Amino acid sequence: MQVCGCPNQATILGPKITAIDMNEVVIMQTEELEEGQRKSQYLTTSDLEWQQQRRQRGVRKLEYEVR
């Protein structure tokens, strides 16, 4: 079951689609991509390397003066 969350309250349950106003419903066909394909589609290898390096960096804690 999928619900769009819009004011029209469109709901998809298998082959059945319901909504308050069916004239506002637009059905689009998309291809499901595997997890590896999703990441490779949007990020280059240099982007992935940069993200890995960023995750490994430590975070400094800053101390602020309390007034």
Secondary structure, DSSP 8 states (H G I E B T S, - for coil): -EE--STT--EEETTEEE-S-GGG----------HHHHHHHH--HHHHHHHHHHHHS----------
